[in-house]
Amino acid sequence: MNSFRLGIYCDFLKSMTKSISDSEKLFLEDGVDQGIRNDGRDLTDFRPIVIALDVISTANGSSRIRNDELDIIVAVKVSFLNNLFFFIIALILFSSNIMDKISNVAPSFTEEDYSFYITNIVKDMCFKNFDLSKLTILENKLYWNIYIDATILSFGGNMVDWVTIAIHTALRTTRIPKIHVSPSISTKENNKDVSYTVSPSVCSGTPFPFQDIPFIISAGCIRGKVIWDMNMQEQICSKTIIALSINSKGECVAMNKVYSNTLDLNLIPTIINKAAEISSEISKSLDEFFSNKQV
């Protein structure tokens, strides 16, 4: 009945470092083995989030987030359709010259496979359980449709996690317009007879229920040590990556394992608890940021 479209358009403006050498890999792994990362962080540290809001004036909500590697812009567009069917259109496009970058991160993927994988992991882990009734204007007649476009300007490690953070920041600025449907006409069976008025004031709209969208938190494993928010070099070295979808209650509602390498099952409870802790910290950080902004 309702529609989400998630498009992740990747136009990498900077060339990414090619696959690291054996000596660099050994140096990184030795450091992780001693609890030291190549960028100075602890194994559990998440990189700082740099946020800019309302970067696209024509969108209902937009944001830009950056770290030392990634640069992501997300735009949200809200519209309504006379649509009786629920569908999700997911799209991810990569420029033709990034196959070498993809092969560094996921050697077993082709460009098409990687596009399909990234799109679907975000769609399935973030929007699959969304309460679509919150987007219903008039049942069987009118529905809000949310179009989310994420543009990845600079490629880096832990991309899925940061895409979901960027989506969250954009949705926090998004308001669903106030709409009035004429009661005398809306009871008719023909959709074309529905009469409605949309308020021109953005401020009068309803904030998007972003709390229903979980964060994706990923963990990697290097020499048996679990590390979080991997940069590109760490992601190349990681034998296993596990992505967890954590909702606002701190519950793990979905899990996805990358690569075919085995993961010690005894680590799963610890990983879930730590992912919930990191998700809570990110949410509080965004709450603090937005509390100082007039959105």
C-alpha positions in Angstrom: 0.0 0.0 0.0 2.9 2.3 0.7 6.2 2.8 -1.0 9.7 3.3 0.0 12.3 3.8 -2.7 15.9 3.6 -1.6 18.4 4.7 -4.1 22.1 4.8 -3.3 24.0 6.6 -6.0 27.7 6.2 -5.8 29.9 8.7 -7.7 33.3 8.4 -6.2 35.2 11.6 -6.5 38.4 10.4 -5.0 40.4 7.3 -6.0 40.6 4.8 -3.2 43.9 3.3 -2.1 44.5 0.0 -3.8 44.7 -3.2 -1.9 47.2 -3.0 1.0 50.5 -4.8 0.8 51.3 -7.9 2.8 53.6 -5.9 5.1 50.9 -3.3 5.7 48.4 -6.0 6.4 50.8 -7.7 8.9 51.4 -4.4 10.6 47.7 -3.7 10.9 46.9 -7.2 12.2 49.7 -7.1 14.7 48.4 -3.8 16.0 44.8 -5.1 16.4 46.3 -8.2 18.2 47.6 -5.7 20.7 44.5 -3.6 20.8 46.0 -0.8 18.7 44.4 0.4 15.4 46.2 2.1 12.6 44.2 5.3 13.1 44.8 5.4 16.9 41.3 4.3 18.0 40.5 1.6 20.4 38.9 -1.5 19.0 35.4 -0.4 20.1 35.7 3.3 19.1 33.3 4.7 16.5 34.6 7.6 14.3 33.2 11.1 15.0 30.2 12.1 12.8 30.4 15.4 11.0 26.8 16.5 10.1 25.4 19.2 7.8 21.6 19.6 7.4 19.3 20.9 4.7 21.9 20.5 2.0 19.3 20.1 -0.8 16.7 22.8 -0.8 14.2 20.9 -3.0 14.0 17.9 -0.7 11.6 17.4 2.2 14.6 16.5 4.3 18.3 16.2 3.6 21.7 15.8 5.3 25.3 15.3 4.6 27.6 13.3 6.9 31.3 12.7 6.8 34.1 10.9 8.5 37.8 10.6 7.6 36.9 8.4 4.6 33.2 8.5 3.7 31.2 11.5 2.4 27.4 10.8 2.0 24.5 13.0 1.1 20.9 11.8 1.7 17.8 13.5 0.3 14.2 12.5 1.3 11.2 13.3 -0.9 7.6 12.9 0.3 4.7 12.5 -2.1 1.4 10.7 -2.1 -0.2 8.3 -4.6 -3.5 6.8 -5.3 -2.0 3.4 -5.0 -3.6 0.1 -3.8 -0.4 -1.9 -3.8 2.6 -1.8 -1.6 5.9 -2.0 -3.3 9.5 -1.2 -2.6 11.8 0.1 -5.3 15.5 -0.2 -4.3 18.2 1.0 -6.6 22.0 1.4 -6.2 24.2 2.6 -9.0 28.0 2.5 -9.2 30.1 4.4 -11.7 31.9 2.3 -14.2 35.4 2.8 -12.9 35.0 1.5 -9.4 35.3 -2.3 -9.9 38.8 -2.3 -8.4 37.5 -0.5 -5.3 34.7 -3.1 -4.9 37.1 -6.0 -5.4 39.2 -4.6 -2.5 36.3 -4.6 -0.1 34.5 -7.7 -1.3 36.6 -9.9 -3.6 33.8 -12.4 -4.1 31.4 -9.8 -5.5 31.0 -8.6 -9.0 29.9 -4.9 -9.4 26.3 -5.9 -10.1 26.3 -8.3 -7.1 27.8 -5.7 -4.8 25.2 -3.1 -5.9 22.4 -5.6 -5.3 23.8 -6.6 -1.9 24.3 -3.1 -0.4 20.9 -2.0 -1.6 19.1 -4.9 -0.1 20.9 -5.1 3.2 19.9 -1.5 3.9 16.4 -2.0 2.7 15.8 -5.3 4.4 17.5 -4.5 7.7 16.1 -0.9 8.1 12.7 -0.8 6.4 11.3 -4.4 6.2 9.5 -4.1 9.6 8.4 -0.5 9.3 4.8 0.1 10.3 3.4 1.2 7.0 0.0 2.2 8.6 1.8 5.4 9.7 2.0 6.4 6.0 -1.7 5.8 5.3 -3.7 9.0 4.5 -6.9 7.2 3.5 -7.1 3.5 3.5 -7.3 1.9 0.0 -7.1 5.4 -1.5 -4.2 7.6 -0.6 -0.8 6.8 0.8 2.4 8.7 1.5 5.4 7.5 -0.4 8.9 8.1 0.9 11.8 8.4 -1.6 15.3 8.2 0.0 18.3 8.8 -2.2 21.8 8.4 -0.8 24.7 9.7 -2.8 28.1 8.4 -1.7 30.6 11.0 -2.7 33.6 9.3 -1.2 34.1 5.5 -0.6 35.3 4.0 2.6 35.0 1.3 5.2 31.8 0.4 7.1 29.7 2.0 4.4 26.4 0.3 5.3 26.5 1.6 8.9 27.2 5.1 7.8 24.5 5.1 5.1 22.0 4.2 7.8 23.3 7.1 10.0 23.0 9.4 7.1 19.4 8.2 6.4 18.6 8.8 10.1 19.9 12.4 10.1 17.9 13.2 6.9 14.7 11.6 8.2 15.0 13.6 11.4 14.7 16.8 9.3 11.8 15.3 7.3 8.2 16.4 7.9 5.2 14.7 6.3 2.9 17.5 5.0 -0.4 18.1 6.6 -3.2 17.0 4.3 -7.0 17.3 4.6 -9.3 14.9 2.8 -12.8 16.0 2.2 -15.1 13.6 4.2 -18.1 14.1 2.0 -16.2 12.7 -1.1 -13.6 10.4 0.4 -16.2 7.6 1.1 -16.7 7.1 -2.6 -15.3 3.9 -4.1 -13.6 5.6 -7.1 -10.1 6.9 -6.1 -10.4 9.7 -8.6 -13.2 11.3 -6.6 -11.1 11.8 -3.5 -10.7 15.5 -2.8 -7.7 16.7 -0.7 -5.9 19.8 0.3 -2.2 19.9 1.2 -0.9 22.5 3.6 1.8 24.7 2.0 3.5 25.1 5.4 6.3 22.7 6.0 6.3 23.4 9.8 2.7 22.3 10.1 3.6 18.8 9.0 4.2 15.8 11.1 7.8 14.7 11.9 8.7 11.5 10.2 8.7 8.6 12.7 12.5 8.0 12.4 12.5 6.1 15.8 11.0 3.1 13.9 14.1 2.9 11.7 16.9 0.8 13.2 20.6 1.4 12.9 22.9 -1.1 11.3 26.0 -1.7 13.4 28.7 -3.9 11.9 31.6 -5.7 13.5 34.7 -7.2 12.0 37.0 -10.0 13.2 40.8 -9.8 12.8 42.9 -12.5 14.5 40.0 -13.3 16.8 39.6 -9.7 17.9 36.3 -8.0 17.3 36.6 -4.4 16.0 33.9 -1.8 15.2 33.5 0.9 12.6 36.2 -0.5 10.4 38.1 1.7 8.0 38.9 0.5 4.5 42.2 -1.2 5.4 40.6 -3.0 8.3 37.7 -4.1 6.2 40.1 -5.6 3.7 41.9 -7.5 6.5 38.7 -8.7 8.3 38.0 -12.4 7.8 34.4 -12.0 8.8 31.9 -9.1 9.0 28.6 -9.3 10.8 26.0 -6.6 10.5 23.3 -6.2 13.1 20.1 -4.2 12.9 19.4 -2.6 16.3 16.1 -0.9 17.0 15.4 2.0 19.4 14.8 -0.4 22.3 18.3 -1.8 21.9 17.0 -5.1 20.5 18.7 -7.0 17.6 16.0 -7.4 15.0 18.1 -8.7 12.1 21.6 -10.1 11.4 23.6 -10.5 8.3 27.0 -12.1 7.9 29.4 -11.1 5.1 31.9 -13.6 3.6 31.8 -17.4 4.1 34.4 -17.5 7.0 33.1 -19.0 10.2 32.5 -16.9 13.3 32.8 -18.2 16.9 29.3 -18.5 18.1 30.4 -17.7 21.6 31.1 -14.2 20.4 27.5 -13.5 19.2 26.0 -12.4 22.6 28.9 -10.1 23.3 28.7 -8.7 19.8 24.9 -8.1 20.1 25.3 -6.3 23.4 28.1 -4.1 22.2 26.2 -3.3 19.0 23.2 -2.2 21.1 25.5 0.0 23.2 27.1 1.6 20.1 23.6 2.2 18.6 22.5 3.9 21.8 25.5 6.1 21.8 25.0 7.1 18.2 21.3 7.9 18.8 22.2 10.0 21.9 24.8 11.8 19.9 22.3 12.6 17.2 19.7 13.7 19.8 22.3 16.0 21.3 23.1 17.5 17.9 19.5 18.0 17.0 18.6 19.5 20.4 20.8 22.4 19.5 19.2 22.8 16.1 15.8 24.1 15.1 14.5 21.4 12.7 
